[in-house]
Amino acid sequence: MSAPPRLRVLEALRLRDFRLLWIGQTVSQIGDAAFVVALGWRAFTLTGKASSLGIVLMVETLGLATTLLIGGVLADRYSRKLQLIGSDLSRALVIGGLALVDATGHLGFGVLIAFVAFHGLGSGLFQPAFGGILPLLVEEHTLGSANALVAISRQAAIVVGPAIAGVVYGLAGSSAIFSADAVSFLVSAAFLSFARPRVYEPGPAEGLRRDLSTGLRYVMRVPWLWITIGTFSIILLVGYAAMQVLLPKLVADGWGRGVGSYGLLFTLQGTGMVVGSVVLAQAAPERRRGVLIYSLFTASSSLGVLLGLSPWYWGAAALQVGRGFCIGFGVTLWDTMVMQRVPQHMLARVISADWFGSLGLLPAGLGLWALLSGLAAPGTLIAASSAFCACLFLLGLSDRRIRCVD
């Protein structure tokens, strides 16, 4: 009898250094998910305006985008481990300060905005270093497993964190959640301090501005990179922003349901993303990955069209699982492919350019769809935006430079 196949999704957990990173990050992500819930409710109680969370999230996104590209340069030149620990410690200090100000009754909306801006700056330094350190902690053939486990941890945190926040906020207030998030950053830094990433040879240092331009020129010389980053900038502007702005109205007006049903749609999408990430790790495709990624996102956008046009809530709920599967599989495959194909001395800068491209137009997209929301029924607008995204992915799929990428 032949031995049963290994559960590939768990392969990366065999590696001590990855386990340390993963455990610390899981704790930190749960803290972050609880923080977002407490942040939104605290912002609302300070102003009494529903738009408060949107302003707070926009400020944090701008702060993150400010340091993303610089973070990529630093992570390619210096220790990615130390940059991650420094980012965790700085954010622990910022959120700990927010907790203290909140607990003493001196928190105003302007002060909250300032703390959130500094939190965003620290997060911008974290993301490129995190993507860059993963290949230094695992073997190349386990990168798919590592990215899948990171995705699973992130989605699980989105479920667990808000549940914790709901209980703790009611019992101890927002300052307790802010304190817990600060502690979660310290836990992440402590676990990471024991990891031993492999050493790599950085390229020649040419100064911050020149190093940054070298990274951007590298992206522009690799068609599958700049085409995909550019495509997703538009996708987030048109498709993701439309879904974020219009879905609450569709749930309430189109299907006559409340906030519980709205939250369930995201839970189901997260479930689909976990399944998609697991299937990617098990299948571990190595050929025609460009075609597969664009096909998955074409399918996800097509399901978005059907969701917008669905007259039934439960039909839309089933479509969310399918959308999540395609997104989870596609994003995990993309992350793995970038880590395998981009040279180590350029990897953090490429990841920072990817993040920057994805986030750059998002604030504008959220504002745009807020203005356009009254032009038609929310379902019609979601379907139209998703159809545009599907056509854009099909256009990319027709490009030989995408089809030839393995």
N, C-alpha and C positions, 0 to 999 in steps of 0.2 A: 504494500500500500504506500502511495506517495504521501509525503508530509503535507499538511494543510498549508496554504499560502499564508505568509506573514501579514499582519495588519500593518501595512506600510505607514499609515497615518501616525502611528506611535513610534516610528523608528527614531526620530530625533530625540525622544525622551531617554533613550539609552545613553545619551551623551551628557556627562555631568555639567559641562559648562553651559550647554543650552538649557538644561533643567533649571539652573540658577537664574538665568535671564527670564525664562518663561514663568517661573513661580513669582518672581518679583514683579514682573509686568502684569500678571493676572491680578495680584493684589492691587497694584496701582490703577489698573483699568476699572476695577470695581469701585475704587475710591473716586475716580474721575466720573463714572456714570452716576454715582450718588451725588457728587458735587454739582453736576449740571442740573439735576432736579432741584436741589436746594437753592442753587443760584437763580433759577428761573422764578421760583416762588418768592424768594427774598427780594428780588428786583421788583416784582409785582407789588409786594407789600410796602416797599419804599415809595413807589410812585402812584400806585393804583391804576396804572395804564397797562393794557395788554401788549403794547408795543415794546415794553421795557426789555424783555428777553431778547427780542430781535436786535435791539441796539447793543446789548451786552455781547451777544454772540458775534455781531459784526466787528466790534472793537477787538475781541479776542482773535478773530480771523485775520484782521489787519495786522495785529501784533505778531502772529505766527508767520504771516507772509513776509514781514519785515526782516526776520532773521533766517528764513529758510535757506536762501542762497548762500549767505555768509556761513551758516551752519554746515552746508555741503562742502565748502572750501576748507573749513577748519577740520572737518572729519576726515578729509582726504590727506591732510598734512600732518595731523597730530593724532594722539590716542583717541580712538572712538569710545573706548571704555571710559576714559576720564571725562570725555565730553558728556556722555550719558549720565555719569554720576554727578557731574557739575550741574547739569540741567535739572536732575531730580532734586538735588539739594537746594538749588535756587528757587524752584517752585515750591518746595516744602516751606522755605522761609516766607515766600510771598503769601501762600495760602494760610500758613500759620499766623502771619500778621493780620490777614483778613479775619480769621477766627477771633483773634484777640480784640480787634476793633469792634467786631460785631457783638462779642460777649459783653463788652463794657458799655454798649449802648451808644457808640459814637459813629455808627455806620450811616452814611448818606449815599445817595445814588452816585454822586460824582466820585466819592471815595471808592465805591464799589467798582466803578468803571476803571479807575486807576489801577487797582489791584488786578483786575481781569486783563488789562493791557500788558502788565508785567508778566502775568501767567502765560499769555500768548507768546511773548518774546522768548521765554524759556522753552516753550513747546517747539518753536521753530528751530532751535538748536538741537532738540532731541531727535526729531524724525529722521533727518539724513544719517545721523550717527547710528540710529537703531537699524535702519535698513542696511547700512554698511557693515555692521558688526555681525549680523546673522551668518554670512558665509565664512566668517572667521571662527565661528563656534561649532559648526557642523561640517560633515563631509558633503561634497557636492551632490551625491546621489540622494541625500536626505534633505535637501533644500525644500523640496515640495512638501515633505512631512513637516518641517519647521514652519513654513509659511501657513500651512493648514492649521497647525496647532495654535499659532498666533491669531489666526482668524477665528477659530473656535473660542479661544479665550476672550477675544474682543466681543463676540456676540453674546457669550454667556454673561459677561460683565454688564451688558446692556439690559439683560433680564434681571440679574441679581441686584445690581447697584440701585436702580430706582425703588425696588422693593424695600431694601434696607433704608433708603432715604425716607420713604413714606412713614416707616415706623419710628426712626430716630428723630425726624423733624417734629413729629407729634409729641414725643416724650421730652426731648431736650433742646429743640430749636435748631436753627440753621448753623449756629456757631459750632455745635457738636459735630455736624457733618463736615464742615470746613476743617475742623481739627483732625477728623479721621482721614480726610483726603491728604492733609499734610503728612500725617504719619505713614500713609501708604507710599508716598514718595520716598520717605526714609527707608521703608522696608525694601523697596525696589533697589535703592542705592546700596543697601547693605548686602543683599543677595548678589548683586552684580560685582561688588568689590572682590568676591571670591572667585569669579570667573577668570579663565586664562585664554583669551582669544589668541589665535595664531598671529604671528608677526608677518606683515607684508611690506613690500618695498614701495614707498610713496614716490611719485614723480618729482622732478626738480621744482623747488619752490621759486616762484617768480613774483611774489607780491600778491596781496589780496585781490586787487582789481584784475591783474593779468591771469591769476589762477581761475577767477570767476569766468572771465571771457574764454579761457581755454576750455573750461567745462561746457559752456554754452556752444562753442564752436564744435566740440565733439558731438553734442546732441544733433546739431544741424548737419553734420557729415554722415549721420546714420539715419537713413530714411525711415525705417520702421519706428525709431524713437520719436523723431519730430512729428511724423504724421500722426502717431497715436496720441502723443501729448497734446498736440493741437486739436485733434478730434475730440478728446475728452474735455478740453476747455470749453468747446462749444456745447458738448452734450450736457455738462453741468449747468451752463448758462440757460439752455433751452429746456432740457428734459428734467434733470434733477430738481432745479429750482421750481419748475412748474408743479411737480409732484408735491414738494414741500409746502408750497403756498396754497395750492388748490385742493389737496386731498381732504383737509378738515371740512371744507365747505361741501365737497361731494358726499362725504359720510353723513353730514347733518341734513343737507337739503335734498340730495339725490336718493339716499337710502333711508332717511329718517332715523338715524341712529346717533348714539352719543359718544362720549369720550372713550368709554371702554371698548367699543367696537373699533374706534380709530386706533387705539393702542394695540389692539389685537392684530391689525394689519401689519404693523411693524414687527410684532413678535413672530408672526408667520413668515415674514420676509427673512428675519434673522434665522429662523429655523431652516429655511431653504438654503441660506448662505452657508450654514454649518454643514449641511448635507453636501452641498456643492464642493466645499473645501475638502471634505473627507473623500469624496469620489475622485477629486483631482489627485490627492496624495496616493490613493490606491492605484489609479490608472497610470500615473506618472508619464504622460505623453511626452515624447521627445521629437516628433516629426510634425511638420506643418502646423506649428503652434500659432503662427500669425493668423492662418485661416480659422483655426479653432476659436481663438479669442474673439475675432470679429464676428464669427457666426453666433457665438454665445450671446454677445451683446445685441446683435440683430434680433435674436429670439427674445431677449429680455425686453427690448423696446416694442416688439410686436405684441407681447403680452401686455405691455403698458397701454397700447391702443385698445385692446379688448377690455382691460380693466376700466378705462375711462368710459367705454360705451356700455358696460355691463348694467343691466337693469336690476340685478340681484346682488345684494351684499355678499352672500356666501360664494357666489361665482367669482367676485373680485378677490375674496379671501383665498380661494384656491389658486387664482392667478398670481397672487403675491408669493406663494410658496415657489411657484415655477420661476418667477422673476428672481427671487432670492437665490435659487439654485444656480441659475445662469450667471448672476453677479458674483456669487461666492467662488464658483469654478473659474470664471474668467479673471477676476482680480488676483486670485492666488496663483493662477498660471502665469499671469503677467509679471507679478513680483518675482516669481521663481526664474522666469526667463531673463529678466533684467539682471538678476544677481549672478546668473550663469554666463551671460554673454558680454557683460560690460567689464572691462579690466578693473582690478581692485583699486588702483590708484585714481580711477575716475568715478567709482561707483557712488560715493556719497553725493558728489556734485550732480550726477545724473538723477539720483533719487530726489534731491532737493529741487531740481528743475521740473521733475514730474509732479511733485507736490505743488510747486508754485504755479505751474500751468493749470493744474486742476482747480486750485483755489482762487486764481487771479480774477476770474470773471464771475465767481459765484455771488459775491455781494451785489453786483450789478444785476444779476439774474433774479435774485430775490426781490429787489426793488422793482424790476421791470414787470414781473408777473403780478406783483401787488397792484401795479397800475392797470395791467391788462385784465385783471380778474373779473371786471364787470362787462367785458365785451360779449361773453357767451356763457352758457352753462359750464360749470367747472369740469364735468366729465368730457364735454366736447373739447375744451381747451387742453386737457390732459391727453386725450386721444390725438389731437393735432400735433402737440409737441412731441409725443412719443413716435408718431409716424415720421416726423422730420428726423428724429434721431435714428430710426431704423433705416431711412434712406441714406443718411450720412455714413452709417456703418456699412451699408451695401456698397457705397462709393469706395470706401476704404478696402472692402473685400475685393473689389474689381481691380485694385492696384497691384501690379506684378511685384512691386517692392514689399508689399505685405504678404502676398501669397507665397513668396519664396522663403520666408523666414521660418526656420526650424527652431 
